[in-house]
């Protein structure tokens, strides 16, 4: 059985990959936008290839329709490769660090490129970052956030440990794309450094949420009852965190 074949359509020949499956109970043609070869013919293990090929040929109109629909959709703008001033916000809000920070871009030729979060002057200073690969700038900024998060959030976690009587085996910090925090089976809690963009009450909720997972490692009714015991307004805080997540400076963070 071949790994792929060309399906003739009125839009031209469309490459369809072929995969034999032990689990599949019926022949299917699937469309997966994330894959390089977007169309796939799934063949049950004991099904003759000729029968599967005949089935695929019967899906020609459906394949054409999918291609035409995708062609009409607006194409996303390509991700920028290099940092520019236009990609940076004018200000950043770090409530837990004291409020609004100005974003200052410098071109001091006598100094190496750098990024600094100045909590005294409430400024994010970026020197000679224009034209630098955007991933390098984002990585440096995430490192800065992680360092400040460790300093600021550790004592807040210690406070919630005393309040709840629940204590993690280890506390770590990182910048995460979607989760504000996590707790694994080894009772290790990881906090998202992006919590620096949130209010103290929202941070306290995340800390309580993860600490409660030490006792209830799921999102059952018992878990939420335990969370509510320490944070009665958890629904409100979850909604606020979702809102903040949509407003994060993604070009600067890189996620």
N, C-alpha and C positions, 0 to 999 in steps of 0.2 A: 504494500500500500504506500503511495507517494506521500510526502510531507505536505504537499500543497498542489493546487491545480488552478487553471485560469477559467473563470466563469464568463462566457460571452454575454454581454449586455448591450443595450443600445448606447450606453455611455462608454463602451470599450470593454476590454477584458479586465476583470477584477480578480485579483489574487485572493484565493481562499486557502487558509492553512487547514490541515487535516490532523485530527487527534483521535486516536482510539482510546476508549475509556472503559474501565472495568465497572464503574459505577453507573454509567449512563444506561437507561432502560429504553430510550428511543433516540432516533436520529434527530439532530438539531443543527441549525445554522445560527450562530451567535455573533452579535456585534459588540465589540469591546473597544471603545474609543481610546483607552489608555495604551493599548498594545500597538506595536508598529504595524503588524499585519492584523487589521481590525476585524476582519471576518474569519470565522473559524467553523469548520464542519466537525461536529462531534459524532463519532461513530461507536455504537455499542460494540463490545469486544467480539461477539460472535456474529456480527452483522456483515454480510458480504460488501466489499467496497463498492461494487457496481450498483448495488441497491442504494447505498448512501449517496453516490454521485448523482443518481437519477433524482433522489429527493432534493439535493442541492440545486439542481437545474430547475426544479419547480419553484424555487424561491427567488428567481431572477427579478421579478417585479418588486418584491419586497426589498431586495438589495438595492435596486435602482432608486426606490423611494427614500431609503435611508441616506444614500449618497446625496441626493438632491436636497433633502432637508438639511443636512449638515453644511452643504454648500451655501445655503441661504442664511445660515446663522452668522452673526457678526464674529469675526475672528479676534481673539484677545490680542492686545498689544504685546509685542515681545518684551520680555523682562529686560530692564536696563543692565548693561554690562559694567558701566563705570559710574562712579558717584559724581553728581553735580549738585550745585546749591539748590536747584529747582526741586530736587527730590527730597529735600529736607524740610521739616516743618519750621515755622518761625519760633514756636515755643513747645515745650513739653511739660506735661503736668505730672508731678510726683508728689501727691498729697502727703505721703508718709515721710518725705524728705523736706517738706516745708512749702510745697505749692508749685507755682509756675517757674520754670527754668527757661531762660532765653537760649536759643541756639545760635552760637557765634562761630562764624567761619572766618579763619585767618589765613593769610598767605605769607607767613614769616619765613623768608628764604634762609634765614640763619639757623633755623631749627628743623629737626626732622619732622615728618608727618606724625601727628599724634591726636588722640581723642582723650579729653579729660572731663569728668563730671565734677564741677566745683560746687560743693554744697554750701560753702560760705557765701559766694557771690551769686548763687543760684543760676549757674550757666553750664551749658554743655558746649565745650570749646573744641572745635575741630580745626586743626592746622594742616594746610596743604593736602586736603583730601580730594580736591577736584581732579578728576581723571584717574584716580586710583580704582582698581577693580572693586566693584561694589561689595563683593563677598568679603574682601579684606576689611573694609570699613565695618561691615555688619558683625564680623567675628570679633573685632576689637570692642565694639559697643556691647555685645553680649557678655564679653569677659568683664567689662566694667560693671554692668548691671549685676552680674553674679556676685562680684566682690562686695558691692554695696548691699545686696540682698542678704548676704551672710551676716554682715555687721548689724543690719537693722532688724531682720526677721528672727534671728536666733533668740534674743531676749524676749520677743513677743511669744515665741513658741514656749520658752521656759515658763512664762506666765500662764499660758493655757495648760501646760503640763501640771502645774501646781493646782490650777482651778479644777481640772477634770480628773486628776489622779491617774491619767493615762500617759505613758512615756514611751517614745520610740527607741529602738535599739540604736538608730543612727539617723542623723538629719543631713541631707545634702541639698544643693541648690543648682539649678540649671535654667536655661531658657527653653521652654517647651512650646511647641506649635499650638496645642489645643487644650492641654490640661493645666489647671492652676496648681494641682498637687497630685501626688500619688502615694500609695502605701502598698508595699509588697508583702509576700508571705513571711519574709524574714523580719518583719516589723520595722523596716526601714522606710522613712518618709522623705520624699523628694518634693521640694517647693519650687514653684516657677518664679524666677527672678522678676518676671513681668508684674508680679504683685506690687512692685514699687509704683506702678501706675494706678493703684487702687487706694480706696479710703481705708482707714484703720479698721472700721467695723467689718468691711468686706474681707480684709485679711484675717481677722479673728474668726470669721465664719469658715474660711478655708482651713485654718489651723484646726479648728474643732472638728470639721468634716474628716480630715485625715486622721486625727487622733481617735475618732470614733471607729474608724476602720480597724484599729488595733483590737477592738473588742468584737466588732461585727464586720467581717471582711466581705461585705456585699452591700447592696442597696435595698435590703428588705425593709419591711415595716418596722422591725426592731431597730434597724440602723437609724432610720429617720426619726424614730421616737427618741433615741439616744441623742441625736443631733439637736432635736428640738428642746431637749432638757437643758442644754447649754447655750443654744442659739435659737430662740423662739421665732426670730424673723428671717430664718434661713431662706425662705422662698424669695423674699425681697432681695436678699443679697445675691442669690443666684441670678436673678434677672439683671441686676446691676452689673455683675461680672460679665454676663453675656453682652451687654451693651458696650462696656469698656473694651472687650475683646475685638469688637468690630471697628473701634476707633484707634487702635494701636498704630504707631508709625511703621508700617510694614517694610518700607524701603530702607529704613534705618535698622530695623530689627532683623529682617531677613526671614520672617516666618509669618 
